[in-house]
């Protein structure tokens, strides 16, 4: 067991088979980590509970939730929920969304979302404070393989959002969401920037004004 734990440094990527990965995850101290696995490559990311990361995490969910409500789009959001294709892939995105006809796809009482039983989320969001390179690289490849429709990265340092549409196993930058039609990435950038100087009630009021105009 000690050999397995030593093999998995925190905030590091290593080669491991599926059973080694699961064993290491199970032995993490109090399980305070986000864990990713893709075809023999594992990554354990110790969670950073900083103010900026937490605030942007909340703001991006606020923006998406209010937009979906204002546009009559059914949704279910997941906060740090594990999605898994047993033996091949696992991820714990900061935020994930099931939208429209998929809003009720995952039944209540489900623990890990098994992709052999449930569809992948329509939208996955990672909030990157110190993990931007991995979020743009390895995690992007992972979400391409899992088959989500859109992948967003919140760059905490720059207060901006990088959005990708995933199709045919690849991804490309977009300036407007396809899974949330009418939601522009520029508006989300502006939301993040405004959040540096305004509390969330003010941001929510401003967002609703923008959505009502559309």
N, C-alpha and C positions, 0 to 999 in steps of 0.2 A: 504493500500500500504506500509506504513512504516513497518508493521509487516512482510510483504513478504521480503523486502529489508534486515531487520535485521536478518532474518532467514538464509541468504546467506552471510557468512563471505567471504572475499577475501582469496584465497589460502586455502580453507577449503571444506570438503566434507559433505554434509547433505542429509537426505532423503527428497524427494519432489516429488509431482506428476508433470506430464508434463506441465500442465498449470501454476503451480507455478514457475517452472523452466523458462519457456518462459517469464513470467512476470518479473522475476528478471533480466534476460539477457537484456530485453528491457530497464530497468531502470539503468543499469550500467553507471557510469560516462563516457561519451564520448565513451562508449563501448570499452574501452581499456582493454580487457581481452580475454582470451581463455576459452571457455566454453565446458564442457563435460557432457553427461548425459547417463546413462545406467540402464534401468529397475528400476527406482525409486531412484537411487543414482546420485546426481549432484555434480559437482566440478567446481569451478570458479577459474581460475589461472590468476592473474594479470601479464601482460606481463613484462618481464625484458629486457630492451633494452641495455644490456651490450655489450661491444666490443667482448668478447670471444664468446658468444652465437651467435651474428650476423655474426661473421667471419666464424665459423664452419657451420652455416646454409648455407652461400654462398658457402663454399668450397665443401660441400657434393653435392650440386646441380650442381656445376661446374663439379665435377667428374662424376656424373651420366649422365649429358647432353653430355659431351664429349665422354663417352663410347658409349652411344646410337648412337650418330652421326657417330662415327668411325665404328660401327658394322652394320649400316644401320637399326637400330631399330626405328620404329615410336614411338613418345612419345608426351605427353602433360603434363607439370608439373604444379602443383598448389601450390601457396605460401599462407599458412594460410587460406585455403578455408574451408568453413563449409560443412560437409556432415551430412545428417540427415535421420533417419527413424522415421517419425512422430509418436510421442507417446511412442517411445521406446529408441532410441539412437540418440546422436548427438556428433560430434567431430570436432575440429578445429586443425588438425595436422599442425606442422610446414611446412611440405612438403608432397605432395602426387603426385603420378604418374599414369597416364593411359598409358599403353604400348601396342605395337603391334596392334592387331586388335581392341583394346579398345581405341586407341589413340584419335580417333574422336568421342568417345561415348557421350561426354557431349557437347551439342550444345552451340555455342557462344550466349551470352545474358542471360545465366543461372545465377541466383544469388546463392541460396543455392542448393547444389547437393542433390536432393531428391532420396533416394535409392529405393523408389517405382517406380521411373521413369528411373533411371540410375543405371548402375552397380557400385559396390564399386571400389575404386582405386586398381590397382594391387600392388602398393607399397606405404606404409606410413612411414614417417620418423619423429621422434621427436628428437629435440636437447635438451639435458638435462644438464643444468648447476647446478640448485638447485632442479630440479624436478625428479632426477633419480629414486627414490624409487617408485613414482607414475607411471613413464613411464614404469618401469619394472613390475609393479603390476597391478593396476586398469586399466590403459590405454591399457596394453597388453590384458587384458580380454575383454575390450571394442572392440578392433580391431579384436579379435578372433570372437566375436559375430557379428560384422558388416560383416565379411567375406572377408577381404583383403587377398591377397596371401602372401605378405611378410611385416614384420614390422621391421624397424631398429631403434635403439636408438644410437645417438651420445653422448658419455660420454665426455663432454667438459673438465672435470677435468683430466681425464686420456688420453685424445686424442686418443680414440679408439671407435670402432663401435661394437655394439652387434646386431646381426641379427637373426631373427626368420622366419622360414617358417610356415605358418598357414594352417592347413589341418584338416578337420573333426572336427572343433570347438576347436582345440587345437593348440599348437605351440611347435616347437623344434628349438634349436640352429643350425645354419648352418655356414659353412665356405666359401661357394660360393653361389652366388645368383642363384635362379631358374628362376626368372622373367627377369633377365639380364644375360643369360648364358655366362660363361667365366669371369665374374667379381668377383674377389676374395675379401673376407672381409679383408684379410691381406694387400692387396694393398690399400684399403681405410684407414686402420689404418696407413699405412706408409704415405699416403697423408695428413692425419690430423697432424701427427707428423712433417712432412716437412713444413706444413703451419705455424708452430710456429716460423720459422726462414727465410721464403721466402715469397715474395709477390705473388699475385695470377697469374700474368703473368708467373713467373718462374714455379709455380705449374702446370699451364696449359700446358706449353711446355713439362715438365717432364711427365705429364699424357699422352699426345699424343704419346710420345716416347714409353711408356709402352704399350699402346693399339695397336700401329702399329707393335710392336714386336709379339703380339699375333695374 
